[in-house]
């Protein structure tokens, strides 16, 4: 408020307003009036420099990061301060990304998304009369578009601006991304890795390039991952403590995840294995059977209600995906082995090269995890070298994780049950991604956003492979390099 009055409001940009809010939150963490005054004075200094340098947003980004480091240093003896620092820095960088990235930039099917939301909100949502054949995009599950549609409608009422109402949807995605990070950290904590290994995998997920892209997306890829991980977290809590309320939360979140996007069904093998293990451990006790029956009673109707509705009311297949990709993205003429063994575009970090699209399914997932389906170097030459290094580091990570997954399965007797389950899950997702890419042979079918559940089991495998201090330090150094390159690429777009 002080800054707004001092500059009469007219010099405060949208990002500057966000910077003031972040500074306010960090100032609340101060332990003394001196620390608080220092934070306020530094905030005002950054705002003045921001204005004097022509609304340079890098000044505010640098100021935010300095404030986080200042607060963390003052609370350096506080428990979990490193996790606070990692999470808050990640939040600031993702916040910066969406502030400099408009809704139409690096966005998938914006017209389809907006049309879906418009159909839901224009005349009120009618469960019976909503026809999924009206437009190709309506084959998607409705929950995310229902929520986004009414948030967008509220934004129109408040700001009277379609552009601003659309931009607000990115902040909801940012909320999901932060939630994904927090839930992932909580799941990783259950495995009791060494501190070095634990913080290394936290850094890898906090600054994964996919989550920069996710914070700008308004598609259903973001909330489905959040709900799926939330469901998995509470299932693991039930698995360890057998408290029924945890299983109920897991069932509701699983149903909502599938009602958001069908890709959440990929988690089914993990749930089944955990259920079977618990039944075996408890010798098929009635209490366990009743608990699992309750999970099914809650999760299955929530998951299938929209699919069944479309099938019985509008004769739509249970898994309907329309053919909408342009001919330039079509890999129908390539065999499975050609799409696995063709490494002709190995040296290109982006899935789109000037002359061709990379049809290699393995490389496609690696490239789209980092940069989506875009060639980010076309208008940003400064990122070419860092992006290329990041790409080859990611290849090494994937090769180590895949072979590590097989290694864990071969030596399953020496591993914990959960580690074996997640290793199997990781390899199953890779296999399913190949099948999906062959069934729907387009560039978009090999996009990592469809298989982002790979991230968690990959982290678990990498952490499990760190048997000694040397391997742990290598992972930590690799994580820092990976995070630095990822941040460099996305703050320079």
N, C-alpha and C positions, 0 to 999 in steps of 0.2 A: 504493500500500500504506500509505503514511504517513497519507493522508487516511482510509482505511478503518479503520485502528487508532485514529486520533484521534477519530473519530466512532462508534467501535465498530460500524461497518458498517451500523447500522440507519437512518442518515439519508442514506445514499448511494442516490439514485434510479438508475433505469436510465440516464437521460440524464446524470446526474452521473458515472456510471461511464464512459460514452462520452467525456465531457469530460476525465476524467483520462487516458484512453488517448490522446486527441488531444494533450493537453498533454505527455504523456510523449514522443510522437513528435517534437513540435516542440522539446522540451528537448534531445533528442539532436542537434539541428542547431546547438546552441550552440557557440560557438568558444572560450569560456573558462569557468572556474568561476564568475566573477561573473555572466556572462549566464545560466548554468544556475541559479544561486541566485535570480536575479531572476525567471526564468520559474517556478520552483517556488514562490516566495513569492507571486507574482501568482496562480498556480493556487489556492493555499490561501485567499487573500483572496476570490477569486471563489466558492469553495465555501462559505465562511462567509457571504458575502452572499446566496448562493443559499438557504441554510437559514434565515437570519434574515428573509428576505423571503418566506417561505412556499413554498419550492421553486420560485422563479421561474426558469424555464428561459431567459428572455431574458438574465439575468445571465451564464449560462454561454455562451450564443451570443456575446454581446458580448466575453466574456473570450477565447474561442477566436479570434475575429477579431483582437483586439488582439495576441494571441501571434503570429499569422501575420505581422502587420505588423511586430512587434518583430523577429522572426527575419529577415524580408525586409530590413528596414532594416540590421541588422547585417551582412547578406551582400549589400548593395546593389551591390557591385562584382563579384559572382559572375555568370558567364554563365548565362543562362536564368532569372535570379531572378524576372523578371516572369511568366514562364510558371509557375514554381513557385507564386507568389502567387495568380495567377488560378485555377490548378487546385486549390490547397488551400482557398481561400475557397469555391470551388464545392463541393468535397467537404463542407466543414463545413455549409454551408447545406442541402445535400441530406440530410446526416446528421440535421440538426435536423428537417427536414420529415418524415422517416420515423419519427423518435422521437415526434413529436406526432401522427402519423397512423396509426391502427390499421389492421389488415389489411382490415377490411370497409369502410373509408371510401375513396370514389373508386376503387373496384375493379371490374373487369369480370368477370362470370361466375364469381364466387368458388366457387359450388357446383359448377359444371361443372369448374373447375380441380381442386378438392379431390377430386371423384369420379374424375377421370382419374388423378390420382396414387395414389388408394387402389386402383384396379383394378390398377395396375402393381405396387404394393408389397405388397398384401395376401397374395397367394399366390405371389409371385415372377413375374417377367415371362416370359411364354411367347410367342415370336414367332408361332407358328402358331395358337394358340387365342384370341388377343386379338381379340374381335369389335367392330369399329368401329360396328356398328349398335345396340349396347347403350344408347347415349345420344347425344343430338345433338352434344355437344361433342367426341366422339371422332373427328370428321373431321379434327381438327388433327394435324399431324405430331407424333411422340412424343418427340423427343430432350429437349426442355426439361422435359417432364413426368416423364420418366424420371429426370433429374438432380434436379429439385426434389422428386420423390417420395421418393427415398432420403435427401436432406438433411432433409426433413420427418420421415422415420422415425427418423433419427439424433437429431434434436431431441427427439422423444418419448422416446427411450431416455435421453437426458441430463437433460432437465428434467421429464419426466413431466407435461408441460402442453401441451395442444393449442394454446392461445393463444400460448405462447412459441415453440413449434415453427413456427407459422405466421408469427410476426413475424420469425423468422430468415430466412425466404425473401426478405424485403424487403432484407436486407443483401446477399444475392446480386445482387439487382437494382441496388443501389447500386454494387456492384463493376462490373457491366456498364456503368452510366452513366459511371463514372470512366474505364473502358476506352474507351468511345465518345469521350469528350472527348480522351483522349490520342491515339488513332488519328486522329481528325479533325485535331488539331493537326499531327501528323506528315505527313498528306496535304497540308494547306495549306502546309506548309513547302516542299514540292516545287515550288510555283509561284513561289517567290522574289518575293513581294510586298514592298513597302516596309514597314519596321518599323511605321509607324503603321497601315497597312491591315491588316497581319498581326495585330497585337494587337487591332484593332477586331473582326475576324471571330472571333478566339479568344474575346473577351468575349461576342459574340453567341451562340456555341454553348455556352459554359460556363454561361450563365444563361438559356438558352432554357426557357420554362415547361414545354414538353413533357418535358424531362428531370427536372424536379421531379416531375411525374406518373409518369414512368417509374421513378423510384427507389422509388416506393411500389407499383407494379404487381408482380404475381407471374405475369403472363401471358407468352406467348411473344413479345410485341411487342418486348420489351427485348433478350433475347439474340440474336434474329434480326438486329437492327440492328448489334449488336456484331460478330457473326460476318461479316456482309456487308461491313462497313467494313474489318474485319481482312483479309478475302479481297481486297478492292479495293486495300488498301495494299500487300500483297505482290505483287499483280499489277502495280501501278505500279512497284514496285522492280524486278521482272523486266523490265518494258518499258524501263526506263532502263539496266539493267545486264546483262540477259539471263543472270542466274545461275539455274540450274535449281532449286536448293533453294527460291528464292523462289516459283517457279511451283508447286512441289509443295505448299508451305504454302498458297498461294492456292487450289489445287484442293481440298485437304482442307477448308479453311474454307468454301469455297463449297458443297461437298456437305453439310457439317454445318449451314450456314445454311438450306438448303432443307429438310433433315431436321428443322429446328426450326420453320420456317413457310414456306409456299409463296410468300409475298410476296417472298422473296429472289430469285425468278426475274425480278423487275423489273430487276435489274442486268444481265441477259443482253445487252441491246444494247451496253452499255459494253464488256463483255468481248469481244464479237464485233468491234466496231470496232477495239479495241486489237490483237486478234489479226490482223485483216486488214491493219492498218497495218504491223505488224511483219513479216508475210509479204511485203508489198510492198517494205518497206525492205531486207529480206534477200534479195530476188529469189527467194522461195519455196525457200530453201535446205533441204536435208534435215534439218539440225539443228533448224531452226525448226519444220518439220513434225512431227518426232519429239517435240519439246517440247510442242507443242500437242496432239498425239495422246495424250501421257501425261496432260495436263490432263483431256482428255475421258474417258479410261479410269478416272481416279480420281473425278472430280466427278460424272459422269452416274450410275453405279451408286449412289453414296451418296445422290444427290438423289432417285432414282426408286424405290429399294428398297421404301419403305413404301407409296408410291402403287401400285406394281405389285402388291405383296402384297395390299392391300385390293381391288384390281380382280379379281385372279385367284382369290383365296380367298373373297371376300365380295361379289363383283359390285358394287363401289362405283365410281362414275364417277371418272375421273382428277382431276377438279376438282369435288368435291362440297361444296356449301354448303347446309345445311338452312335452311328458312324458319322462323325462330324469333322474329322481331321482333313485338312487339305491334302491334295495329292503329293505335294512336296515333302510331307511328313510320313509318307507311307512306306513301310518296309515289308510289304506282303510278299515280294519276290525273293526275299532272303530266307535261307534255311536257318534252323537253330544253330548249327555249327558255324555258319557264316556270321551269325550275330554274336557268337561267343569268341571266335578265333580271329576275327578281323580287327587287327590293331593298327590299321593304316593311319588312323587319326590319333594315335596314342600321344603324340607330342603336343596336341591342341588341348588347352585346358577347358575350352568352352564347347558345349555340345553342338552349337552352330558354328561352323567354319565358313569362310566366304564361299566355298564351292560345294559343300556337302554337309549333311547332318550325320552325326556319329550314330551308327546303328548297333554298335557293340553294347549289349545290355549291361555288362559289368561296368564299363567305362561311363556309360550314360548315367547310372546311379551316382557314381563318384563325382561326375562333373555337375550334375544338377543339385547334388547336396551342397555344393560350394557356391554355384552361380545361377541356379535355376535353369530355365530354358532360354537364357539370353546370352548374347556375346557382349559382356560388360566392357570389353576393351575398345569397342567401336568409338565411343565418345570420351573415353577415360584412359588415355594411353599410359598414365602414371601407374596404373595398377597392373600392367601386363606382367612385369617381372615378379612382383609379390604374388600375383594370382597363379602364375606358373609354378612357383616354388610350393605354394599352398596345395596345389593340385597333386604334385608328385609326393608330397608328404601324406596326403590323404590316400593315395594309392598304397603306400607302404602300410598305413594304418589298417586299411581294409584287408590287405594280404595277410598281415599278422593276425588280425581278428578272425578271419576265416580259417586259416590253418590252426590258430589257437582254439577255435571252437571244436574242430575235429580232434585236436590233441586232448582237450578236456573230456570229450565223449569217449575216446579210447581209454583214458585213464579215469573213468567215471568212479571207480571204487575209492579213489584217493581224494575225490572232490565232494563237496556238499551237494545235497540233492538240488537245492535252488540254483547253484552254479551250473549243474548239468542241465537243468530245465531251461535256463536262459541261453545256454550255448546251443541246445537243440532248437530253441525258438529262433535264434539268430540265423541259423542255417536254413531253417524252414522258410523264413521270410525271404531270404535270398532266392531259394528255389521257387517260391511262389511268384516273386517279382519277374523271374525269367518266363514262367508259364503265362503270366498276365501280359507280358510284353509280346509274346508270340500269339496269344489269343487276340490281342488288340494291337497290331503292329504299327504304332505311331510313336513319334517323339514323346508326346505327353504321357504315354503309357509307361515310359521308363523314367519318369520324373521321381526324384527321391521324396517329394512331398507326399506321394501316395504310400510310401513305405517308411515313413519317419519313425515308426516304432523300432526300426533297426538301431536307433541311437542308444537306447538304454542297455540292451543285451551286449552291444559292442563295448560299451564302457565297462561292463561287468567282466567280460572276457579279458580285456586289456589289463584290468586291475588284478584279475586272478593270475595272469601270467607273470606278474612281478613277484618272483619268489625271493629275491634278495634286494639289498640296498642299491646295488648298481642298476638293476633293471628298474627299480622304483625311481631313481634319479633320472634315468634316461627318459622315462615316461613323463616326469615332471618338466624336464627341459623341452621335450617335444611339445608338451601341452602349451608352454609359454610361447614357443615359436609359432605354433598353430594359431593361438589366440591373437598374437600380435599381428600376424599377416591377415587374419580374418578381419580384425578391426580396421587395419590400414585400408583394406580394399573397400569396406562398406562406409567408412567416413569420408572417402574420397569420391563417392559417386555423386 
